[in-house]
Amino acid sequence: MAREGTLIGDRYRLLGPAGQGAVVWHAQDERLDRIVAVKPLFDEPAPAIPVQRGAICDVVDEDSTTYLVLEYPGARTLTELLDEHGTLAPGLVARFGAQLAAVLAAAHDEGVLHAAVDPDHVVVSAEGHAAIVAGAGGCGARAYLAPEVLDGGFPDFPSEVFSLGATLYAALAGRTHELEQAPHPVTEAVLQLLHPSPTARPTMAVAEELLSAFLPRRPGSRPDGGARRAAAGDYRCV
């Protein structure tokens, strides 16, 4: 039986189910460093496949089971992905979180604050790379603001760590913000970003390290696809 971490066809590493109760899996294509969807055939009941219809890129036979490998949806906001899937696999949340934390940490190194980190400002490409888009000059949605900001304080680096944690928690728990299963280690890492005390939260750079620890690695690979941390100028363009 397929489970998280299983390698299908010596290439596709299963990251977790694509939504609650689904038999479709999110997986990392370790050859091309991209996200795909993997669907075992002949499973019942068969849910709607959360990928572009007809976008089959591989067929793999493994342990008497045939798997369809399908393209991941095109560039969309995290809000749109959650509207479709409900939740994302913990391994996928860790990947996206590490990518976002790397970019935000680079900005923090340059003294730059985004101040609007929420699912509406996170965009995921068809290859499965997450990026932050520029805010409209104000704070993000209230549900993703740190408690000290809600109490009237100004956004700062610790509050941005909280906003990233709240965004990733929403991807794990969905609209209800209630986890249906026992906490996954990725959830426990995300909860560190949500500590009510700003001084007890990790820095953004440490958050990147926490989330990167859950990613399947090839020698020399990085969660951002091999690129070094972006400079602040690159950050403003994503």
C-alpha beads as a LAMMPS data file, in Angstrom:
LAMMPS data file: protein, C-alpha beads

238 atoms
237 bonds

1 atom types
1 bond types

-500.0 500.0 xlo xhi
-500.0 500.0 ylo yhi
-500.0 500.0 zlo zhi

Masses

1 110.0

Atoms # bond

1 1 1 0.000 0.000 0.000
2 1 1 1.313 3.447 -0.934
3 1 1 2.219 5.740 1.922
4 1 1 4.011 9.015 2.504
5 1 1 7.672 8.801 1.498
6 1 1 7.179 5.866 -0.897
7 1 1 9.202 6.142 -4.124
8 1 1 7.142 5.141 -7.172
9 1 1 8.986 4.062 -10.301
10 1 1 12.344 5.085 -8.793
11 1 1 11.311 8.672 -9.479
12 1 1 8.114 9.947 -7.805
13 1 1 8.340 10.493 -4.020
14 1 1 4.870 10.541 -2.415
15 1 1 4.401 13.625 -0.239
16 1 1 0.901 12.881 1.042
17 1 1 -2.747 12.630 -0.069
18 1 1 -4.047 15.445 -2.255
19 1 1 -6.849 16.610 0.032
20 1 1 -8.806 14.933 2.771
21 1 1 -9.776 11.338 2.034
22 1 1 -8.446 11.369 -1.531
23 1 1 -6.655 8.495 -3.266
24 1 1 -4.731 10.989 -5.390
25 1 1 -1.277 11.805 -4.031
26 1 1 0.958 14.822 -4.336
27 1 1 4.459 13.670 -5.254
28 1 1 7.857 15.113 -6.065
29 1 1 9.386 14.147 -9.383
30 1 1 12.977 13.688 -8.202
31 1 1 14.317 13.605 -11.744
32 1 1 12.881 16.948 -12.880
33 1 1 12.401 18.563 -9.431
34 1 1 8.725 19.345 -9.920
35 1 1 5.436 18.504 -8.230
36 1 1 3.059 16.027 -9.881
37 1 1 -0.119 14.184 -8.923
38 1 1 -0.059 10.381 -8.697
39 1 1 -3.281 8.362 -8.899
40 1 1 -3.365 4.612 -8.313
41 1 1 -5.820 2.981 -10.695
42 1 1 -8.720 0.752 -9.674
43 1 1 -9.141 2.365 -6.255
44 1 1 -12.728 2.739 -5.043
45 1 1 -14.405 5.094 -4.565
46 1 1 -12.630 7.279 -7.120
47 1 1 -12.786 11.021 -6.341
48 1 1 -12.432 13.812 -8.847
49 1 1 -8.802 14.088 -9.913
50 1 1 -7.511 17.478 -8.692
51 1 1 -5.383 18.137 -11.779
52 1 1 -5.889 19.307 -15.318
53 1 1 -8.005 16.801 -17.194
54 1 1 -6.038 14.707 -19.664
55 1 1 -2.638 15.994 -18.518
56 1 1 -1.062 12.539 -18.104
57 1 1 2.735 12.626 -18.169
58 1 1 3.661 9.062 -17.115
59 1 1 2.271 5.616 -16.287
60 1 1 4.106 3.491 -13.713
61 1 1 3.607 -0.142 -12.663
62 1 1 4.726 -0.734 -9.085
63 1 1 3.922 -3.646 -6.710
64 1 1 1.028 -4.916 -8.839
65 1 1 -0.511 -1.420 -9.002
66 1 1 -0.645 0.918 -11.980
67 1 1 -0.203 4.624 -11.247
68 1 1 -1.106 7.549 -13.464
69 1 1 1.266 10.498 -13.094
70 1 1 -0.458 13.757 -13.955
71 1 1 0.612 17.371 -14.273
72 1 1 0.118 19.672 -11.321
73 1 1 -2.362 22.531 -11.919
74 1 1 -1.055 25.711 -13.546
75 1 1 -0.045 28.831 -11.613
76 1 1 -2.648 29.635 -8.978
77 1 1 -2.849 31.291 -5.606
78 1 1 -2.746 29.157 -2.503
79 1 1 -6.310 30.286 -1.810
80 1 1 -7.446 28.790 -5.119
81 1 1 -5.641 25.517 -4.422
82 1 1 -7.239 25.248 -0.981
83 1 1 -10.668 26.039 -2.417
84 1 1 -10.222 23.035 -4.734
85 1 1 -8.402 20.549 -2.513
86 1 1 -9.465 21.551 0.993
87 1 1 -6.006 20.797 2.389
88 1 1 -2.535 20.032 1.065
89 1 1 -0.256 17.124 1.952
90 1 1 2.151 17.876 4.838
91 1 1 5.156 17.144 2.618
92 1 1 3.884 19.632 0.063
93 1 1 3.244 22.253 2.749
94 1 1 6.808 21.758 4.000
95 1 1 8.159 22.234 0.467
96 1 1 6.133 25.378 -0.165
97 1 1 6.913 26.700 3.312
98 1 1 10.662 26.205 2.887
99 1 1 10.577 27.981 -0.478
100 1 1 8.624 30.914 0.952
101 1 1 10.754 31.128 4.095
102 1 1 13.944 31.209 1.987
103 1 1 12.702 34.198 -0.016
104 1 1 11.343 36.022 3.043
105 1 1 14.543 35.363 5.008
106 1 1 16.557 36.934 2.185
107 1 1 14.288 39.971 2.355
108 1 1 14.669 40.165 6.128
109 1 1 18.448 40.072 5.701
110 1 1 18.065 43.247 3.625
111 1 1 15.676 44.863 6.106
112 1 1 12.648 44.366 3.841
113 1 1 9.247 43.404 5.263
114 1 1 6.461 42.061 3.052
115 1 1 3.732 42.591 5.698
116 1 1 0.981 40.842 3.674
117 1 1 1.786 37.120 3.863
118 1 1 -1.424 35.130 3.450
119 1 1 -2.839 32.551 0.986
120 1 1 -3.971 35.303 -1.421
121 1 1 -0.355 36.477 -1.821
122 1 1 1.185 33.030 -2.300
123 1 1 1.301 31.793 -5.890
124 1 1 2.205 28.220 -6.855
125 1 1 3.541 27.540 -10.350
126 1 1 2.679 24.581 -12.547
127 1 1 6.057 23.076 -11.570
128 1 1 5.145 23.276 -7.883
129 1 1 7.257 26.274 -6.831
130 1 1 5.744 28.705 -4.322
131 1 1 6.403 32.451 -4.454
132 1 1 5.230 35.598 -2.698
133 1 1 3.595 38.335 -4.746
134 1 1 3.710 41.959 -3.716
135 1 1 1.040 43.239 -1.355
136 1 1 -1.130 46.255 -2.026
137 1 1 0.586 48.383 0.595
138 1 1 -1.435 47.247 3.616
139 1 1 -1.452 44.287 5.956
140 1 1 -2.619 40.836 4.960
141 1 1 -5.949 39.295 5.887
142 1 1 -6.736 39.595 9.623
143 1 1 -6.835 35.817 10.069
144 1 1 -3.107 35.670 9.278
145 1 1 -1.903 38.601 11.396
146 1 1 0.146 38.064 14.549
147 1 1 -1.637 38.775 17.842
148 1 1 0.608 41.739 18.603
149 1 1 -0.366 43.328 15.277
150 1 1 -4.053 42.732 15.973
151 1 1 -3.505 44.479 19.312
152 1 1 -2.333 47.600 17.474
153 1 1 1.383 46.958 17.064
154 1 1 3.336 47.507 13.867
155 1 1 4.262 44.511 11.669
156 1 1 7.869 43.388 12.074
157 1 1 9.999 40.329 11.322
158 1 1 8.557 38.108 14.122
159 1 1 5.008 38.992 13.069
160 1 1 5.851 37.998 9.495
161 1 1 7.048 34.616 10.780
162 1 1 3.634 34.238 12.449
163 1 1 1.835 35.145 9.212
164 1 1 3.794 32.505 7.305
165 1 1 2.950 29.958 10.000
166 1 1 -0.745 30.852 9.846
167 1 1 -0.689 30.514 6.053
168 1 1 0.940 27.085 6.222
169 1 1 -1.405 25.951 8.991
170 1 1 -4.370 26.879 6.801
171 1 1 -2.916 24.671 4.068
172 1 1 -2.683 21.777 6.539
173 1 1 -6.052 22.208 8.254
174 1 1 -8.269 23.802 5.601
175 1 1 -11.112 26.251 6.155
176 1 1 -12.164 24.740 9.483
177 1 1 -8.637 25.215 10.901
178 1 1 -9.200 21.895 12.659
179 1 1 -6.907 18.958 11.946
180 1 1 -8.787 15.695 11.412
181 1 1 -5.813 13.469 12.182
182 1 1 -3.074 13.326 14.788
183 1 1 -0.559 16.175 14.374
184 1 1 2.032 15.491 11.688
185 1 1 5.662 16.487 12.440
186 1 1 5.290 19.208 9.804
187 1 1 2.356 20.598 11.792
188 1 1 4.453 20.647 14.926
189 1 1 7.135 22.634 13.093
190 1 1 4.541 25.081 11.777
191 1 1 3.158 25.574 15.279
192 1 1 6.573 26.864 16.363
193 1 1 6.047 29.769 13.960
194 1 1 2.710 30.480 15.668
195 1 1 4.022 30.952 19.201
196 1 1 2.004 33.769 20.842
197 1 1 5.187 35.428 22.086
198 1 1 7.182 37.177 19.300
199 1 1 10.486 36.558 21.088
200 1 1 9.808 32.802 21.237
201 1 1 9.257 32.413 17.498
202 1 1 12.113 31.260 15.256
203 1 1 13.626 33.717 12.815
204 1 1 12.601 33.324 9.187
205 1 1 15.980 31.724 8.433
206 1 1 15.435 29.159 11.184
207 1 1 11.902 28.568 9.901
208 1 1 13.417 27.696 6.523
209 1 1 15.701 25.158 8.210
210 1 1 12.826 23.629 10.198
211 1 1 10.698 23.107 7.099
212 1 1 13.560 21.997 4.857
213 1 1 14.273 19.132 7.251
214 1 1 11.128 17.350 6.000
215 1 1 11.990 17.467 2.301
216 1 1 13.295 14.521 0.293
217 1 1 16.786 15.491 -0.752
218 1 1 19.140 14.604 -3.524
219 1 1 22.829 15.457 -3.084
220 1 1 23.253 19.216 -3.411
221 1 1 19.534 19.937 -3.807
222 1 1 17.685 22.841 -2.185
223 1 1 13.971 23.523 -1.601
224 1 1 14.135 26.519 -3.951
225 1 1 15.206 24.352 -6.897
226 1 1 18.939 24.953 -6.512
227 1 1 18.972 28.737 -6.482
228 1 1 20.778 30.618 -3.751
229 1 1 18.757 32.898 -1.519
230 1 1 17.341 35.753 -3.545
231 1 1 18.538 39.296 -3.013
232 1 1 15.982 41.828 -1.823
233 1 1 15.563 43.131 -5.376
234 1 1 14.583 39.642 -6.573
235 1 1 12.211 39.341 -3.610
236 1 1 10.270 42.395 -4.696
237 1 1 9.743 40.911 -8.150
238 1 1 8.312 37.512 -7.202

Bonds

1 1 1 2
2 1 2 3
3 1 3 4
4 1 4 5
5 1 5 6
6 1 6 7
7 1 7 8
8 1 8 9
9 1 9 10
10 1 10 11
11 1 11 12
12 1 12 13
13 1 13 14
14 1 14 15
15 1 15 16
16 1 16 17
17 1 17 18
18 1 18 19
19 1 19 20
20 1 20 21
21 1 21 22
22 1 22 23
23 1 23 24
24 1 24 25
25 1 25 26
26 1 26 27
27 1 27 28
28 1 28 29
29 1 29 30
30 1 30 31
31 1 31 32
32 1 32 33
33 1 33 34
34 1 34 35
35 1 35 36
36 1 36 37
37 1 37 38
38 1 38 39
39 1 39 40
40 1 40 41
41 1 41 42
42 1 42 43
43 1 43 44
44 1 44 45
45 1 45 46
46 1 46 47
47 1 47 48
48 1 48 49
49 1 49 50
50 1 50 51
51 1 51 52
52 1 52 53
53 1 53 54
54 1 54 55
55 1 55 56
56 1 56 57
57 1 57 58
58 1 58 59
59 1 59 60
60 1 60 61
61 1 61 62
62 1 62 63
63 1 63 64
64 1 64 65
65 1 65 66
66 1 66 67
67 1 67 68
68 1 68 69
69 1 69 70
70 1 70 71
71 1 71 72
72 1 72 73
73 1 73 74
74 1 74 75
75 1 75 76
76 1 76 77
77 1 77 78
78 1 78 79
79 1 79 80
80 1 80 81
81 1 81 82
82 1 82 83
83 1 83 84
84 1 84 85
85 1 85 86
86 1 86 87
87 1 87 88
88 1 88 89
89 1 89 90
90 1 90 91
91 1 91 92
92 1 92 93
93 1 93 94
94 1 94 95
95 1 95 96
96 1 96 97
97 1 97 98
98 1 98 99
99 1 99 100
100 1 100 101
101 1 101 102
102 1 102 103
103 1 103 104
104 1 104 105
105 1 105 106
106 1 106 107
107 1 107 108
108 1 108 109
109 1 109 110
110 1 110 111
111 1 111 112
112 1 112 113
113 1 113 114
114 1 114 115
115 1 115 116
116 1 116 117
117 1 117 118
118 1 118 119
119 1 119 120
120 1 120 121
121 1 121 122
122 1 122 123
123 1 123 124
124 1 124 125
125 1 125 126
126 1 126 127
127 1 127 128
128 1 128 129
129 1 129 130
130 1 130 131
131 1 131 132
132 1 132 133
133 1 133 134
134 1 134 135
135 1 135 136
136 1 136 137
137 1 137 138
138 1 138 139
139 1 139 140
140 1 140 141
141 1 141 142
142 1 142 143
143 1 143 144
144 1 144 145
145 1 145 146
146 1 146 147
147 1 147 148
148 1 148 149
149 1 149 150
150 1 150 151
151 1 151 152
152 1 152 153
153 1 153 154
154 1 154 155
155 1 155 156
156 1 156 157
157 1 157 158
158 1 158 159
159 1 159 160
160 1 160 161
161 1 161 162
162 1 162 163
163 1 163 164
164 1 164 165
165 1 165 166
166 1 166 167
167 1 167 168
168 1 168 169
169 1 169 170
170 1 170 171
171 1 171 172
172 1 172 173
173 1 173 174
174 1 174 175
175 1 175 176
176 1 176 177
177 1 177 178
178 1 178 179
179 1 179 180
180 1 180 181
181 1 181 182
182 1 182 183
183 1 183 184
184 1 184 185
185 1 185 186
186 1 186 187
187 1 187 188
188 1 188 189
189 1 189 190
190 1 190 191
191 1 191 192
192 1 192 193
193 1 193 194
194 1 194 195
195 1 195 196
196 1 196 197
197 1 197 198
198 1 198 199
199 1 199 200
200 1 200 201
201 1 201 202
202 1 202 203
203 1 203 204
204 1 204 205
205 1 205 206
206 1 206 207
207 1 207 208
208 1 208 209
209 1 209 210
210 1 210 211
211 1 211 212
212 1 212 213
213 1 213 214
214 1 214 215
215 1 215 216
216 1 216 217
217 1 217 218
218 1 218 219
219 1 219 220
220 1 220 221
221 1 221 222
222 1 222 223
223 1 223 224
224 1 224 225
225 1 225 226
226 1 226 227
227 1 227 228
228 1 228 229
229 1 229 230
230 1 230 231
231 1 231 232
232 1 232 233
233 1 233 234
234 1 234 235
235 1 235 236
236 1 236 237
237 1 237 238
